[in-house]
Amino acid sequence: MAEVLGTVASITQLIDFSGTLLAGGYTFIAKVVRAPSEIRSLLTEVAAVNGLLGQLDLLAHSAPKSSPADALQAQKHLGVRQECQNTLKYIQDALARCEQESGKGTKNFGRKLKWPFKEKETKDALQRLHNLRSVLANAIEVDSA
């Protein structure tokens, strides 16, 4: 029973975190005239992961309390949720490094130039999000079957 509650709580925390990240990311895009396309790609993947986490949350809440869903528990043991947390944190930190400050044109210009130099890390984060999306989608499929 306690393990099921822990599963539900950690999924809920990831949903909240990814939702906050999405809100901040879209606010960033709205403020920056020509936001890098990588940011849009990252936010698209984060939104997809957020949707899958929402589905997992529904499954976790509907699982019988005496027998938690196997795929939900398996992903915990495989470190999927921790990987999701780490990847979302990386994206949040990357956006914070590029955030524009009003009245600081020179500093903002430097921050805008910073993003392309992190292209490899950005592509790695996109790939990790894509992999997480696949794992989460598989967990949903298994538990729904």
N, C-alpha and C positions, 0 to 999 in steps of 0.2 A: 504494500500500500504506500509506504513512504517513498519507494522508488518511483512509483507512478506519479506521485505529487511532485517529486524532484524533476521528472521528465517534463511535466506540464509547466512547471515554473521556469525551467531553463528555456523552453520553447517560447514562452510568453516574453521572457527577457530579450531573446533574440528578435522577436517581432517588434518590440518596443524600440530596441536599438536600431534595427534596420529602418524602421519608420522615421525615427529622428534623423538618421543619416540621409534618407531620401528628402526630407523636408529641408535640411540644411543644404544638400546638394542642389536642389531645384532653386533655392533662394540664391545660391552662388551663381548659377547659370543665369538667373534673371538680372543679376547685378553686373556681370561681366559681358561686355559687348560681343566679343568673339571668344567664347569659352572653348577650350580645346575639345575636339570631338571625343577624345578618350574619356572625358568626364561624363559625357552623355552615354557612352557605351557602358561605363561602370555603373551609372545610375540605372540603366535599363536592366543590367544583370542583377543589381541589388533589388530592384522592384520584382523581378521574377523569383528570386530567392525569398523575398518577403511574402509573396503570394503562396509559395510552397510551404513556408513555415506556418502560415495561417491555416492551410489545409491539414498540416500535421497537428496543429493545435486542436482542430476539430476532431481528428482521429483520437488524439490522446484523451480528450474529454469524453468521447463516446466509447472508449475501451472499457470493458468490464473491470471493475476495481480489483477483482481477485486475480485476473490474468491480463497484465498489460500487453499491449501490442508488441509482438516480437521484433519487428523491424524498427520500431521506435527505440526499444531498448538496445538493439544491436548497434544502431548508429551512435548511441552514447558510448558504448564500449570501443567503437572504432575511432572515437575522437572527432566525429563530424561536427558536433556542436561547438567544440573548442576551436576547430579550424574555421568554422563560420564566424565565430566571435573575433578571432585574430584577423581574418581577412577584412571584415567590416571595420575593425579598428584601424587597420592600415589605410583603408580608403578615407575614413574620417580624418586621419592625420594628414593625408595627402591634400585633401580639400582645405584643411586649416592652414597649411603652408602656402597655399595659393590665394587665400581669401583677400579681397580688396578692402582697403581702409579708406574711408572718405577723407578727402583733403590731403592725401599723401600720394600724389601722382608719381613721383620718382620711385618710391618704394613699391607701389602697385605695379609699375612697369617691370621692375625686377622680379616681382612675384609671378607676373604673367609669363616671363621668360623662363622661370624655373621649371614649369611643367614638362616641356619636351625633353629635358635632361633626365627625366624619370621614366622615359618611355618603356624600357625593359621591365622595370618594376610594375608599371601599369599593365603591361601585357601579361605579366605573371599573375597579377591580381585578377584580371579578366579571366584567365584560364582557370585559376582556383575557384572563382565564382561559378564558372560554367561547370566544372567538375562537381562542386557542391550541389548545384542545381540538379545534375543528373542523379546523384546519390539520393537527394531528398525526393525527387520524383519517383525513383525506384522504391523507396521506403513507403511512399504513399500508395503506389501500385500494389505492393506486396500486402500491406495492411488492409487495403480495400478489397482484395480478392477473397 
